[in-house]
Amino acid sequence: MTSAPYRFGIEEEYFLADAETRGTPRRSVKPFHVAAAQRLPEIGRELLQCQVEVCTPPVADFSEACASLAQQRGALADLAAEHDLLIFAAGTHPVADWSRQLPTKGDRYRGILRDVGLPGRRSLICGMHVHVEVPDADGRVDLMNRLLPFQPLLLALSASSPFWQGRPTGLSAYRLSAFGELPRTGLPALFPGAADYARYVRIMTGAGAIRDASFLWWSLRPSIKFPTLELRIADSCTRLADALTIAAVFRCLVRLAVRRPAFNAGLDGVSRALAEENLWRAQRNGVGAALIDEALEVALPFAEALEALLALIAEDAAALGCTAEVAHARTIAAQGTSADGQVAAFEAAREAGLTDRQALDKVVDWLAETSRRS
């Protein structure tokens, strides 16, 4: 399907917080965004002004991706401090009130808010996207189908959104619930082939439902901007090492599916329904989730499901030079995700006698420090 070296790129979205209140900035953040655009050419904007996005260039080596993101995280943290701000990576902002957020200016953002209404204003969430190069455009649709069952496990490893609007949610990855208010989100449909996907896009654009395929906000999709398959399921990872692991596992899965054309071929409605159930389990419990194995017809503890995946992609990790990054998934499973760290910081603060709001401030501090030092 492709002879390319599976080049990849990572996009990370971050939140801005007021350094004093820990909530979203009380003053205009335009000076910060102007300065960021001048210092960091890779910087991007998101739907709301309290968000910022960075990306790596297309790379073939994880040391390059790590260096790029580490440099950008550090530069943004320094710049934020100059503007009395904090910056952190997480799927949701622990204390922010969505109703007080200002949208980013721009025709695309205004158009989205006009089209989707209130859910767009409530979309106070940050994710991480991974692009893996697949030059064969038709092949991207086939891969989107066949890699669908792995979406829940990747979400679980990235879980970083246990709080919403100043409250514990009881979920490890609440971001999907907020994002799910928007249309064309969640798992993609199973398309029989590339022609069917093209027909769907043609009908949707012709009917005026979307402007182009970039308005299909599924957890996995063929990119229309790059010759890539784009993973969108992950929460924004607080720890850089976790982000690199998500990217490495996904990249290996793409290579696996390319070299084994029969792998996961012929998935059906049952397969997708089971993936939906596993997605909920991952959203609820993160790396504590038991995931249903369709072939075995049992729910496996997360550690077992992970080991099965790592065995499956071991050859690909070795070929792509990312064995260490892939192996870090075991550390995430054993020591917990960002969601687990946030909950631990919150509970420790409450046990020390702080109020819920004061405890959430400690969570924001933990997020900002962990995002920078990692």
Summary of the structure (lengths in Angstrom):
residues: 374
radius of gyration: 19.8
end to end distance: 36.1
largest distance: 60.4
contacts: 1304
relative contact order: 0.15
helix: 52%
strand: 16%
